[in-house]
Amino acid sequence: MYETPFTLDGRAHGELNEQYKRKTIITTSHSFPYIKTRVAVISREQVQMLKLVQLCIHTTSCRLSLSMVEFFVMIN
């Protein structure tokens, strides 16, 4: 999976309220790491396009949830 920034008018970067991120999931013929340096891509799927502000909120909430889980695991 990788993420690429973009704007609706085609530029890679712009003002904060114009920026989006596209998540792309690729499926390969072999798992990583593999002996060869190049692995054939079987399929590519673009998952979602999020405004950068929405992505920041989502990322922050995911990190907070993960931190809370780790905290409760530590105290138990």
Phi and psi in radians as a Rosetta constraint file:
Dihedral C 1 N 2 CA 2 C 2 CIRCULARHARMONIC -2.537 0.35
Dihedral N 2 CA 2 C 2 N 3 CIRCULARHARMONIC 2.780 0.35
Dihedral C 2 N 3 CA 3 C 3 CIRCULARHARMONIC -2.093 0.35
Dihedral N 3 CA 3 C 3 N 4 CIRCULARHARMONIC 2.472 0.35
Dihedral C 3 N 4 CA 4 C 4 CIRCULARHARMONIC -2.260 0.35
Dihedral N 4 CA 4 C 4 N 5 CIRCULARHARMONIC 2.341 0.35
Dihedral C 4 N 5 CA 5 C 5 CIRCULARHARMONIC -1.415 0.35
Dihedral N 5 CA 5 C 5 N 6 CIRCULARHARMONIC 2.646 0.35
Dihedral C 5 N 6 CA 6 C 6 CIRCULARHARMONIC -2.856 0.35
Dihedral N 6 CA 6 C 6 N 7 CIRCULARHARMONIC 2.912 0.35
Dihedral C 6 N 7 CA 7 C 7 CIRCULARHARMONIC -2.108 0.35
Dihedral N 7 CA 7 C 7 N 8 CIRCULARHARMONIC 2.820 0.35
Dihedral C 7 N 8 CA 8 C 8 CIRCULARHARMONIC -1.178 0.35
Dihedral N 8 CA 8 C 8 N 9 CIRCULARHARMONIC -0.381 0.35
Dihedral C 8 N 9 CA 9 C 9 CIRCULARHARMONIC -1.584 0.35
Dihedral N 9 CA 9 C 9 N 10 CIRCULARHARMONIC 0.113 0.35
Dihedral C 9 N 10 CA 10 C 10 CIRCULARHARMONIC 1.800 0.35
Dihedral N 10 CA 10 C 10 N 11 CIRCULARHARMONIC -0.239 0.35
Dihedral C 10 N 11 CA 11 C 11 CIRCULARHARMONIC -1.316 0.35
Dihedral N 11 CA 11 C 11 N 12 CIRCULARHARMONIC 2.684 0.35
Dihedral C 11 N 12 CA 12 C 12 CIRCULARHARMONIC -1.314 0.35
Dihedral N 12 CA 12 C 12 N 13 CIRCULARHARMONIC -0.591 0.35
Dihedral C 12 N 13 CA 13 C 13 CIRCULARHARMONIC -2.351 0.35
Dihedral N 13 CA 13 C 13 N 14 CIRCULARHARMONIC 2.716 0.35
Dihedral C 13 N 14 CA 14 C 14 CIRCULARHARMONIC -2.853 0.35
Dihedral N 14 CA 14 C 14 N 15 CIRCULARHARMONIC -2.769 0.35
Dihedral C 14 N 15 CA 15 C 15 CIRCULARHARMONIC -1.121 0.35
Dihedral N 15 CA 15 C 15 N 16 CIRCULARHARMONIC 2.737 0.35
Dihedral C 15 N 16 CA 16 C 16 CIRCULARHARMONIC -1.004 0.35
Dihedral N 16 CA 16 C 16 N 17 CIRCULARHARMONIC -0.683 0.35
Dihedral C 16 N 17 CA 17 C 17 CIRCULARHARMONIC -1.354 0.35
Dihedral N 17 CA 17 C 17 N 18 CIRCULARHARMONIC -0.123 0.35
Dihedral C 17 N 18 CA 18 C 18 CIRCULARHARMONIC -1.761 0.35
Dihedral N 18 CA 18 C 18 N 19 CIRCULARHARMONIC -0.196 0.35
Dihedral C 18 N 19 CA 19 C 19 CIRCULARHARMONIC -1.483 0.35
Dihedral N 19 CA 19 C 19 N 20 CIRCULARHARMONIC 2.472 0.35
Dihedral C 19 N 20 CA 20 C 20 CIRCULARHARMONIC -2.257 0.35
Dihedral N 20 CA 20 C 20 N 21 CIRCULARHARMONIC 2.849 0.35
Dihedral C 20 N 21 CA 21 C 21 CIRCULARHARMONIC -2.233 0.35
Dihedral N 21 CA 21 C 21 N 22 CIRCULARHARMONIC 2.364 0.35
Dihedral C 21 N 22 CA 22 C 22 CIRCULARHARMONIC -1.911 0.35
Dihedral N 22 CA 22 C 22 N 23 CIRCULARHARMONIC 2.202 0.35
Dihedral C 22 N 23 CA 23 C 23 CIRCULARHARMONIC -1.671 0.35
Dihedral N 23 CA 23 C 23 N 24 CIRCULARHARMONIC 2.282 0.35
Dihedral C 23 N 24 CA 24 C 24 CIRCULARHARMONIC -2.155 0.35
Dihedral N 24 CA 24 C 24 N 25 CIRCULARHARMONIC 2.251 0.35
Dihedral C 24 N 25 CA 25 C 25 CIRCULARHARMONIC -1.884 0.35
Dihedral N 25 CA 25 C 25 N 26 CIRCULARHARMONIC 2.224 0.35
Dihedral C 25 N 26 CA 26 C 26 CIRCULARHARMONIC -1.968 0.35
Dihedral N 26 CA 26 C 26 N 27 CIRCULARHARMONIC 2.538 0.35
Dihedral C 26 N 27 CA 27 C 27 CIRCULARHARMONIC -1.967 0.35
Dihedral N 27 CA 27 C 27 N 28 CIRCULARHARMONIC 2.257 0.35
Dihedral C 27 N 28 CA 28 C 28 CIRCULARHARMONIC -1.940 0.35
Dihedral N 28 CA 28 C 28 N 29 CIRCULARHARMONIC 2.876 0.35
Dihedral C 28 N 29 CA 29 C 29 CIRCULARHARMONIC -1.257 0.35
Dihedral N 29 CA 29 C 29 N 30 CIRCULARHARMONIC -0.425 0.35
Dihedral C 29 N 30 CA 30 C 30 CIRCULARHARMONIC -2.365 0.35
Dihedral N 30 CA 30 C 30 N 31 CIRCULARHARMONIC 2.738 0.35
Dihedral C 30 N 31 CA 31 C 31 CIRCULARHARMONIC -1.392 0.35
Dihedral N 31 CA 31 C 31 N 32 CIRCULARHARMONIC 2.839 0.35
Dihedral C 31 N 32 CA 32 C 32 CIRCULARHARMONIC -1.660 0.35
Dihedral N 32 CA 32 C 32 N 33 CIRCULARHARMONIC 2.628 0.35
Dihedral C 32 N 33 CA 33 C 33 CIRCULARHARMONIC -1.295 0.35
Dihedral N 33 CA 33 C 33 N 34 CIRCULARHARMONIC 2.672 0.35
Dihedral C 33 N 34 CA 34 C 34 CIRCULARHARMONIC -2.239 0.35
Dihedral N 34 CA 34 C 34 N 35 CIRCULARHARMONIC 2.749 0.35
Dihedral C 34 N 35 CA 35 C 35 CIRCULARHARMONIC -1.078 0.35
Dihedral N 35 CA 35 C 35 N 36 CIRCULARHARMONIC -0.764 0.35
Dihedral C 35 N 36 CA 36 C 36 CIRCULARHARMONIC -1.324 0.35
Dihedral N 36 CA 36 C 36 N 37 CIRCULARHARMONIC 2.658 0.35
Dihedral C 36 N 37 CA 37 C 37 CIRCULARHARMONIC -1.396 0.35
Dihedral N 37 CA 37 C 37 N 38 CIRCULARHARMONIC -0.357 0.35
Dihedral C 37 N 38 CA 38 C 38 CIRCULARHARMONIC -2.081 0.35
Dihedral N 38 CA 38 C 38 N 39 CIRCULARHARMONIC 2.355 0.35
Dihedral C 38 N 39 CA 39 C 39 CIRCULARHARMONIC -2.161 0.35
Dihedral N 39 CA 39 C 39 N 40 CIRCULARHARMONIC 2.369 0.35
Dihedral C 39 N 40 CA 40 C 40 CIRCULARHARMONIC -1.180 0.35
Dihedral N 40 CA 40 C 40 N 41 CIRCULARHARMONIC 2.374 0.35
Dihedral C 40 N 41 CA 41 C 41 CIRCULARHARMONIC -1.542 0.35
Dihedral N 41 CA 41 C 41 N 42 CIRCULARHARMONIC 2.164 0.35
Dihedral C 41 N 42 CA 42 C 42 CIRCULARHARMONIC -1.517 0.35
Dihedral N 42 CA 42 C 42 N 43 CIRCULARHARMONIC -0.790 0.35
Dihedral C 42 N 43 CA 43 C 43 CIRCULARHARMONIC -2.590 0.35
Dihedral N 43 CA 43 C 43 N 44 CIRCULARHARMONIC 2.742 0.35
Dihedral C 43 N 44 CA 44 C 44 CIRCULARHARMONIC -2.376 0.35
Dihedral N 44 CA 44 C 44 N 45 CIRCULARHARMONIC 2.274 0.35
Dihedral C 44 N 45 CA 45 C 45 CIRCULARHARMONIC -2.279 0.35
Dihedral N 45 CA 45 C 45 N 46 CIRCULARHARMONIC 2.194 0.35
Dihedral C 45 N 46 CA 46 C 46 CIRCULARHARMONIC -1.532 0.35
Dihedral N 46 CA 46 C 46 N 47 CIRCULARHARMONIC 2.092 0.35
Dihedral C 46 N 47 CA 47 C 47 CIRCULARHARMONIC -1.461 0.35
Dihedral N 47 CA 47 C 47 N 48 CIRCULARHARMONIC -0.996 0.35
Dihedral C 47 N 48 CA 48 C 48 CIRCULARHARMONIC -2.743 0.35
Dihedral N 48 CA 48 C 48 N 49 CIRCULARHARMONIC 2.758 0.35
Dihedral C 48 N 49 CA 49 C 49 CIRCULARHARMONIC -2.082 0.35
Dihedral N 49 CA 49 C 49 N 50 CIRCULARHARMONIC 2.068 0.35
Dihedral C 49 N 50 CA 50 C 50 CIRCULARHARMONIC -2.031 0.35
Dihedral N 50 CA 50 C 50 N 51 CIRCULARHARMONIC 2.495 0.35
Dihedral C 50 N 51 CA 51 C 51 CIRCULARHARMONIC -1.133 0.35
Dihedral N 51 CA 51 C 51 N 52 CIRCULARHARMONIC 2.566 0.35
Dihedral C 51 N 52 CA 52 C 52 CIRCULARHARMONIC -1.014 0.35
Dihedral N 52 CA 52 C 52 N 53 CIRCULARHARMONIC -0.666 0.35
Dihedral C 52 N 53 CA 53 C 53 CIRCULARHARMONIC -1.116 0.35
Dihedral N 53 CA 53 C 53 N 54 CIRCULARHARMONIC -0.747 0.35
Dihedral C 53 N 54 CA 54 C 54 CIRCULARHARMONIC -1.109 0.35
Dihedral N 54 CA 54 C 54 N 55 CIRCULARHARMONIC -0.689 0.35
Dihedral C 54 N 55 CA 55 C 55 CIRCULARHARMONIC -1.121 0.35
Dihedral N 55 CA 55 C 55 N 56 CIRCULARHARMONIC -0.707 0.35
Dihedral C 55 N 56 CA 56 C 56 CIRCULARHARMONIC -1.099 0.35
Dihedral N 56 CA 56 C 56 N 57 CIRCULARHARMONIC -0.747 0.35
Dihedral C 56 N 57 CA 57 C 57 CIRCULARHARMONIC -1.113 0.35
Dihedral N 57 CA 57 C 57 N 58 CIRCULARHARMONIC -0.770 0.35
Dihedral C 57 N 58 CA 58 C 58 CIRCULARHARMONIC -1.108 0.35
Dihedral N 58 CA 58 C 58 N 59 CIRCULARHARMONIC -0.802 0.35
Dihedral C 58 N 59 CA 59 C 59 CIRCULARHARMONIC -1.100 0.35
Dihedral N 59 CA 59 C 59 N 60 CIRCULARHARMONIC -0.751 0.35
Dihedral C 59 N 60 CA 60 C 60 CIRCULARHARMONIC -1.112 0.35
Dihedral N 60 CA 60 C 60 N 61 CIRCULARHARMONIC -0.759 0.35
Dihedral C 60 N 61 CA 61 C 61 CIRCULARHARMONIC -1.166 0.35
Dihedral N 61 CA 61 C 61 N 62 CIRCULARHARMONIC -0.634 0.35
Dihedral C 61 N 62 CA 62 C 62 CIRCULARHARMONIC -1.138 0.35
Dihedral N 62 CA 62 C 62 N 63 CIRCULARHARMONIC -0.746 0.35
Dihedral C 62 N 63 CA 63 C 63 CIRCULARHARMONIC -1.140 0.35
Dihedral N 63 CA 63 C 63 N 64 CIRCULARHARMONIC -0.684 0.35
Dihedral C 63 N 64 CA 64 C 64 CIRCULARHARMONIC -1.114 0.35
Dihedral N 64 CA 64 C 64 N 65 CIRCULARHARMONIC -0.761 0.35
Dihedral C 64 N 65 CA 65 C 65 CIRCULARHARMONIC -1.073 0.35
Dihedral N 65 CA 65 C 65 N 66 CIRCULARHARMONIC -0.757 0.35
Dihedral C 65 N 66 CA 66 C 66 CIRCULARHARMONIC -1.115 0.35
Dihedral N 66 CA 66 C 66 N 67 CIRCULARHARMONIC -0.720 0.35
Dihedral C 66 N 67 CA 67 C 67 CIRCULARHARMONIC -1.108 0.35
Dihedral N 67 CA 67 C 67 N 68 CIRCULARHARMONIC -0.688 0.35
Dihedral C 67 N 68 CA 68 C 68 CIRCULARHARMONIC -1.134 0.35
Dihedral N 68 CA 68 C 68 N 69 CIRCULARHARMONIC -0.712 0.35
Dihedral C 68 N 69 CA 69 C 69 CIRCULARHARMONIC -1.099 0.35
Dihedral N 69 CA 69 C 69 N 70 CIRCULARHARMONIC -0.803 0.35
Dihedral C 69 N 70 CA 70 C 70 CIRCULARHARMONIC -1.079 0.35
Dihedral N 70 CA 70 C 70 N 71 CIRCULARHARMONIC -0.671 0.35
Dihedral C 70 N 71 CA 71 C 71 CIRCULARHARMONIC -1.101 0.35
Dihedral N 71 CA 71 C 71 N 72 CIRCULARHARMONIC -0.806 0.35
Dihedral C 71 N 72 CA 72 C 72 CIRCULARHARMONIC -1.201 0.35
Dihedral N 72 CA 72 C 72 N 73 CIRCULARHARMONIC -0.523 0.35
Dihedral C 72 N 73 CA 73 C 73 CIRCULARHARMONIC -1.198 0.35
Dihedral N 73 CA 73 C 73 N 74 CIRCULARHARMONIC -0.676 0.35
Dihedral C 73 N 74 CA 74 C 74 CIRCULARHARMONIC -1.155 0.35
Dihedral N 74 CA 74 C 74 N 75 CIRCULARHARMONIC -0.672 0.35
Dihedral C 74 N 75 CA 75 C 75 CIRCULARHARMONIC -1.446 0.35
Dihedral N 75 CA 75 C 75 N 76 CIRCULARHARMONIC -0.232 0.35
